[in-house]
Amino acid sequence: MSRRQKSIRMRKGKREHTLLNKRNHLLPLHHHHHASDFTLFTTLEGNDIPDLVQGIWSEDPAAQVEATTEFRKLLSNSSPQIDEVVKEGLVPRFVEFLGSNDLPNLQYEAAWTLAYITRGNSENTKVVIEQGAVPLLLKLLGSSTIDFTEKALWCLGNIAGDDWGSRDLVKLALPVLGQLINFNDKNIMSNACWALSYVTADAPNEKIQAVIEAGVCPRLIHFLHSDPSSSVIEPALRTLGNIINGDDAQTQVVLDNQLLPCLHHILTQNHKKSIMKEACWTISNITAKNEAQIQAVIEANIILPLVNLIDNADFDIKGEATWAIYNAICGGSHDQIKFLTSQGCIKALCDLLTCPDTNIVKICLEGLESILKVGEAIDEETRLEGGLNVYAQMVQDCEGLEKIENLDNFDDHELYVQAVDILGTYFIDVLEDDSSDGGDGFY
């Protein structure tokens, strides 16, 4: 595996770990608990907890609704006691309440409570699945009441973001999600997009293909034309970026739906930081593909906006834009690299060699090394006088050579060796001249 492949794999894994963190919006049935069994808390907003547990197991609908509502409030706290509620065996009862079609208030509160429970750990989510919640939640997705649909979406989205066993179940929801992203309600559309983003995060190609076949791509791209303040842009963009993480053919489906003009628009307009960062990440997934898809990014006039972001944006956005340029350099043809250098990417990469993030410095060095290798391969008649390749001269002109020499300030042996290799391969004559003039050199 190449150094570039390792870098992309490590970066992808780190991002997928982040994506799989759930969004914070969001025992047999005949077993009854006695008041002395429950040790979670003694009071909750003036109510006695054991009494609430008895209310859950009561046959009185009013008591069931009141108790479920109070537990929902408990679990909505910043430090929810999800584990304790699960251990008390209340999940089967909450799932049972999902099927109470004649008690809509109870259904609503149960769905909301389960949404909070499924934002816990995998074991908590597993309990919800094993008790049969998914089919009931899928039914609620088709509810004519928007609030019911929204709570079911929250819960299914959390389940989808948990593990592959869960996502296999949520795959059944794809046809419904495909309908809900066309719903005339911004909250429903946004939550449906978030659910799709969880289904596609770290997804193998067959799961991504199922999402594509659900016909959601055109609608997701349509959302990117929304007002910059719209809550649907970020989850739509994240889902599209996840789909692009599939194979080249799956990436091409998204490109054929005119994603790139939308990304260019986002990069050049006043969008919030998280959307700009998401757009750059999505582009980096495209530039990690084949030369034809890199060329599509070039022809969409996206390279210069990326370079401008590396020069001027907040560091988080700089990092994602740098990955996009780096992937294009490492996977591009000689002609494509020539174009990238004409857009100022050498200076942009050189300027980042002084940043405190070692990982970014490493990919900048690797990108510069790839460019310099191409410079060595250029026909002799295009080489500069004295044998120095044109890209090496460009590195010097933007003070990149000095910055590479200064990398011995990093406490990272791999980075040091990488810098030494570049200097010894592409700048040895320059360094020897400096040494003869009394310079210290890098070594």
Secondary structure, 3 states (H helix, E strand, C coil): CCHHHHHHHHHHHHHHHHHCCCCCCCCCCCCCCCHHHCCCCCEECCEEHHHHHHHHHCCCHHHHHHHHHHHHHHHCCCCCCHHHHHHCCCHHHHHHHHCCCCCHHHHHHHHHHHHHHCCCCHHHHHHHHHCCHHHHHHHHHCCCCHHHHHHHHHHHHHHHCCCHHHHHHHHHHHHHHHHHCCCCCHHHHHHHHHHHHHHHCCCCHHHHHHHHHCCCHHHHHHHCCCCCCCCCHHHHHHHHHHHHCCCHHHHHHHHHCCHHHHHHHHHCCCCCHHHHHHHHHHHHHHHCCCHHHHHHHHHCCCHHHHHHHHHHCCHHHHHHHHHHHHHHHHHCCHHHHHHHHHCCHHHHHHHHHHCCCHHHHHHHHHHHHHHHHHHHHCCHHHCCCCCCCHHHHHHHHCCHHHHHHHHHHCCCHHHHHHHHHHHHHHCHHHHHHHHHCCCCCCC
